Amino acid sequence: MSLKSLDMPYRTCGDSGLKLSALGLGFWHGFGEPGIEDEARRIVRTALDLGITHMDLANVYGPPVGRAEEFLGKMLNGEIASERDSLVIATKAGHAMGERPYQAGGSRKHLIAACEASLKRLKLNYIDIFYHHCPDPDTPLDETAEALAHLVWQGKVLYIGLSKYPAEDALRMKEMLNDLGAPCVVHQARLNLLQTEYTKAMNMIFEAGMGSVIFSPLAQGMLTDRYLDGIPADSRMAVEHGFLKPEALTEDRLRSIRQLRKFALSRGMSLSQLALSYVLHHDAVSSLIMGVSKVDQLIDNVSVLQCTDFTMFDEKFYLN
């Protein structure tokens, strides 16, 4: 079966009317560094060909910060301009864009200015989903909620999302935003076969009427064949300034990865297909975000749509 012939599943975000492609394209790394723009453009065009319409960014994505939004903005103002109404563009603010005051956090000052800056970089009139990227202990929740609602009232944002919020705070924020007439429809968090802690909170979020968007479903590449025999010189883990550190690949974790791969192969799947299937089998998941640096990686990941038997996750032994 040709991947292009596959119908991309769409999943609703909680109780809202917003539907997301089950697989989303993440812009965290690989869309800002010099010398890779041609491949990045091919990735975006291939994603659209494969039915991926959910694009996940943040103002700090690059490197340097802001570059990922600028990159997609050029495409949205050029070769894929006709696709705008078919896309869900999500971006975020909250992590530090610099060292000066108001360049981070959840204050009204930061969030409104950050949204304006993202709109300029993306060359858009509105953002589909605008996330507060992380909780800010120095700002009252009601101030953050009012700032996010203000952006909705202005028509600059259609839906609100919350990223990396503890479940209890996310539910409080949703109530505040609902009272302000701003739809808070999605919570973003990490979930993968090596880090399953979010599943309990995800069910609470789902019962409250919000969907979950999952990042790092492949544990930044550890749930692939990439690190089975060591750390490749061109891998994320080998880059000195990268977020994935060699100490993350402990002997116990490597043992688990190899066991999961063996289980995947016994089911006629690759390790990455097993990992993506694990996330997709949760009804509370609206979309998972894939980060890729090559078109071939994207195509391989999208092939998970051919793996529709989720009954294997009722069996507990595969994680033992």
Secondary structure, 3 states (H helix, E strand, C coil): CCHHHCCCCEEECCCCCCEEECEEEECCCCCCCCCCHHHHHHHHHHHHHCCCCEEECCCCCCCCCCHHHHHHHHHHCCCCHHHHHHCEEEEEECCCCCCCCCCCCCCHHHHHHHHHHHHHHHCCCCEEEEEECCCCCCCCHHHHHHHHHHHHHCCCEEEEEEECCCHHHHHHHHHHHHHCCCCEEEEEEECECCECCHHHHHHHHHHCCCEEEEECCCHHHCCCCCCCCCCCCCCHHHCCCCCCCHHHCCHHHHHHHHHHHHHHHHCCCCHHHHHHHHHHCCCCEEEEEECCCCHHHHHHHHHHHHCCCCHHHHCHHHHC
